[in-house]
Amino acid sequence: MLNGNNQLPASMQVSPEQANGNEFVQGIVVSVLSPKVALFFLSILPQFVNPQGGAATQQL
């Protein structure tokens, strides 16, 4: 990806005018929609739910 002087090729460089925060929003959307993230939360969070503690959504 990087050429000899540790820079991206001209076709991959983004000017400051183009970098307006859309990358951050796109990263959040990809993370939320990723099946790996959903499986992680479904496998990790149930162990912290107390059955006598009421609704699971309120405990998390």
MARKOL-618520 format. One record per atom (N, C-alpha, C, O, CB): residue in three letters; y, z, x. Coordinates in steps of 0.02 Angstrom, whole numbers, padded with zeros to 5 digits, always signed. Each point is the difference from the previous one (the first is absolute). Glycine has a CB too. Layout:
N
alaYZX ...
This chain:
60
met-00060+00000+00041 met+00060+00000-00041 met+00063+00000+00043 met+00047-00038-00013 met-00110+00097-00076 leu+00063-00016+00140 leu+00059+00003+00042 leu-00007-00051+00055 leu-00055-00014+00025 leu+00071+00136-00051 asn+00040-00151+00046 asn-00002-00046+00056 asn+00011+00038+00064 asn+00001+00062-00001 asn+00042-00157-00072 gly-00035+00061+00129 gly+00003+00032+00065 gly+00056+00052+00008 gly-00008+00046+00040 gly-00040-00149+00003 asn+00103+00096-00078 asn+00055+00047+00008 asn+00003+00052-00057 asn+00053+00026-00016 asn+00010-00116+00076 asn-00120+00105-00090 asn-00007+00052-00052 asn+00045-00012-00061 asn+00027+00048-00027 asn-00057+00031+00117 gln+00038-00141-00110 gln+00039-00016-00060 gln-00044-00039-00048 gln-00046-00036+00021 gln+00153+00036+00045 leu-00093+00007-00129 leu-00035-00039-00050 leu+00022-00073+00003 leu+00056-00014+00020 leu-00067+00115-00094 pro-00033-00147+00056 pro+00021-00070-00004 pro+00057-00009-00050 pro+00008+00040-00046 pro-00124-00076+00077 ala+00156-00015-00022 ala+00058-00011-00043 ala-00019-00005-00073 ala+00039+00018-00044 ala+00017-00076+00139 ser-00116+00032-00109 ser-00020-00008-00070 ser-00015+00067-00034 ser-00001+00003-00061 ser-00045-00114+00090 met+00036+00165+00009 met-00016+00065-00028 met+00058+00049+00001 met-00006+00055-00027 met-00111-00074+00061 gln+00172+00001-00002 gln+00056+00045+00005 gln+00039+00002-00065 gln+00006-00051-00035 gln+00001+00029+00158 val+00020+00081-00139 val+00037+00010-00062 val+00071+00020+00018 val+00010+00045+00041 val-00114-00012-00105 ser+00153-00067+00035 ser+00069+00018+00013 ser+00018+00063-00039 ser-00033+00015-00050 ser+00063-00136+00072 pro+00022+00157-00001 pro+00020+00060-00038 pro+00019-00014-00072 pro-00008+00043-00043 pro+00048+00004+00150 glu-00017-00108-00121 glu+00018-00017-00069 glu-00063-00005-00044 glu+00002+00015-00060 glu+00099-00076+00102 gln-00158+00042-00012 gln-00062-00007-00038 gln-00035+00066-00009 gln-00038+00009-00048 gln+00027-00125+00091 ala+00021+00164+00002 ala-00034+00064-00003 ala+00042+00048-00043 ala+00039+00039+00027 ala-00092-00057+00087 asn+00044+00016-00179 asn+00040+00040-00045 asn-00040+00054-00036 asn+00022+00024-00052 asn+00051-00123+00037 gly-00129+00119+00042 gly-00040+00054-00030 gly-00058-00025-00041 gly-00040+00041-00025 gly+00142+00025+00023 asn-00109-00131-00007 asn-00056-00026-00038 asn-00067+00016+00033 asn-00050+00006-00034 asn+00124-00096-00010 glu-00074+00096+00110 glu-00062+00015+00036 glu-00025+00069-00020 glu-00060+00010-00009 glu+00096-00083+00104 phe+00010+00121-00102 phe-00020+00068-00019 phe-00030+00001-00070 phe-00052+00030-00011 phe+00143+00016+00084 val-00059-00080-00120 val-00025-00003-00068 val-00067-00035-00003 val-00046+00022-00035 val+00164-00023-00008 gln-00125-00053+00081 gln-00064-00036+00002 gln-00055+00045+00029 gln-00056-00002-00024 gln+00119-00107+00036 gly-00047+00148+00039 gly-00049+00046+00029 gly-00023+00052-00050 gly-00059+00016-00002 gly+00111-00035+00112 ile-00006+00046-00150 ile-00017+00050-00051 ile-00045-00032-00052 ile-00050+00030-00020 ile+00158+00031+00039 val-00091-00120-00042 val-00040-00034-00052 val-00071-00014+00026 val-00048+00011-00036 val+00152-00063-00012 val-00109+00028+00109 val-00066-00014+00028 val-00041+00064+00007 val-00060+00000-00015 val+00107-00099+00076 ser-00015+00153-00040 ser-00036+00063+00008 ser-00024+00028-00067 ser-00055+00026-00005 ser+00124-00003+00106 val-00027-00028-00151 val-00019+00026-00066 val-00056-00041-00031 val-00045+00028-00032 val+00162+00013+00016 leu-00116-00106+00025 leu-00050-00043-00030 leu-00064-00008+00041 leu-00047-00033-00021 leu+00141-00027-00033 ser-00096+00090+00113 ser-00058-00007+00044 ser-00058+00040-00028 ser+00008+00059-00015 ser+00067-00075+00114 pro-00133-00013-00106 pro-00058+00038-00024 pro-00021+00054+00049 pro-00030+00050-00021 pro-00007-00151-00041 lys+00051+00093+00125 lys-00018+00052+00049 lys+00039+00064-00014 lys-00027+00055+00006 lys+00001-00143+00079 val+00090+00081-00102 val+00041+00058-00014 val-00025+00036-00062 val-00005+00061-00002 val+00104-00117+00056 ala-00115+00018-00106 ala-00026+00030-00061 ala-00066+00036+00012 ala-00010+00055-00025 ala+00067-00144-00042 leu-00102+00058+00104 leu-00064+00033+00015 leu+00010+00062+00042 leu-00036+00050-00010 leu-00020-00161+00004 phe+00103+00110+00051 phe+00014+00059+00041 phe+00022+00059-00045 phe-00026+00055+00007 phe+00058-00129+00090 phe+00016+00061-00142 phe+00023+00054-00043 phe-00053+00024-00048 phe-00005+00059-00015 phe+00120-00105+00025 leu-00155-00001-00036 leu-00054+00020-00045 leu-00054+00041+00035 leu-00034+00039-00033 leu+00058-00141-00035 ser-00032+00092+00132 ser-00051+00038+00036 ser+00026+00066+00028 ser-00039+00047+00008 ser-00015-00156+00020 ile+00117+00113-00012 ile+00028+00060+00031 ile+00028+00051-00050 ile-00013+00059+00006 ile+00039-00130+00093 leu+00012+00048-00148 leu+00036+00047-00043 leu-00044+00041-00047 leu+00019+00057-00013 leu+00073-00136+00019 pro-00149+00056-00032 pro-00038+00042-00046 pro-00023+00066+00029 pro-00011+00047-00039 pro-00026-00151-00014 gln+00028+00110+00118 gln-00022+00063+00028 gln+00054+00055-00004 gln-00016+00059+00010 gln-00058-00124+00066 phe+00135+00047-00091 phe+00054+00048-00006 phe+00016+00019-00072 phe+00048+00036-00013 phe-00001-00082+00118 val-00088+00023-00152 val+00011+00014-00070 val-00044+00058-00021 val-00061-00001+00010 val+00091-00120-00033 asn+00001+00172-00007 asn-00037+00058-00025 asn-00018-00014-00073 asn+00045-00010-00041 asn+00015+00090+00121 pro-00124-00080-00099 pro-00020-00015-00069 pro+00030+00049-00051 pro+00013-00019-00058 pro-00118-00029+00103 gln+00117+00110-00025 gln+00029+00049-00046 gln+00077+00000+00002 gln+00032+00040-00034 gln-00136+00030+00048 gly+00133-00114+00026 gly+00072+00001+00009 gly+00039-00043-00048 gly+00061-00005+00006 gly-00084+00026+00109 gly-00009-00052-00163 gly+00035-00042-00048 gly-00007-00073+00017 gly-00048-00021+00032 gly+00128+00113-00052 ala-00032-00131-00003 ala-00003-00073+00008 ala+00004-00018+00074 ala+00040+00028+00038 ala+00012-00044-00151 ala-00094-00031+00134 ala-00003-00020+00069 ala+00065-00033+00023 ala+00021+00010+00057 ala-00143-00025-00068 thr+00155-00022-00034 thr+00062-00033+00020 thr+00055+00050+00015 thr+00044-00014+00041 thr-00076-00084-00111 gln+00032+00156+00037 gln+00051+00051+00013 gln-00014+00036+00066 gln+00046+00025+00032 gln-00030-00011-00155 gln-00080-00011+00143 gln-00017+00034+00062 gln+00015-00042+00061 gln+00013+00026+00054 gln-00101+00035-00116 leu+00085-00126+00053 leu+00013-00045+00057 leu+00074-00013+00004 leu+00022-00036+00044 leu-00135-00017-00053 
